Amino acid sequence: MKRTLGAAVLALLLLAACHPSPRFADSGPAGQDLINQAAELVYRMRAERYARSLDIFFAEAQGVVIAPAIYRAGYIGAVDLGQAVLLARDQAGFYSEPLFLSVGGASFGLQIGAQRTAAILFLMSPEALERASQGALTLGADARISVLTWGEAHDLDIASPFADVYALLDPAGFYAGVSLSGAAFTLHQGLNQGRYGQGVTARDVLIERRYFNVPGAQRLQRVLSPFWLDAL
């Protein structure tokens, strides 16, 4: 098993080196590059691959997790690596400041290949949002997940069957199947404290919204909102 995981980690590092995430010149506060990448991903999805079902997702989700790049590689066992932002939606349809997450985890079974995936996770239940905000969300274990590619979202009827999490993926690379089962999302304390200060909590950011004046997330919040067309 150690040899299998070692090979998966090596493949993961090689994949990340071949497909670096885009960088931005004005880094700004901690985590700004990741926020910019998340905004670009949502912008691209809503503007270039529009589907009415996506508007419903953004309007009804309790929160969203946006991961511009998740790297998965493995032979028999799979290893994940990446970073993401989590935002919560209020009753008026507006999204909070972002909370930073790390993506990791390992799963076993017949999983062969290497892949870089951009993902948007719609957290449809309060329980899924609560677990994500605690840094304790593991897909396939803690939440019922329905995985879709961007093309499949156009024909989706989200009324049935209901899932706790809908994962919209834009995969690149070879993999024997598209899946995020086993991916674990934990709090990235370094980025959260670097942006908001020591002692920050998920509730402060997502629910109480005590950091609304931190610059840099306005475009991401706009493209997630009901007025997303104004951000294009």
Helices and strands as residue ranges (DSSP letters): H 2-18, H 32-48, H 52-60, E 63-88, E 99-104, E 106-123, H 126-133, E 137-138, E 145-149, G 151-155, E 165-172, E 184-187, H 189-196, H 202-206, H 218-224, G 228-231
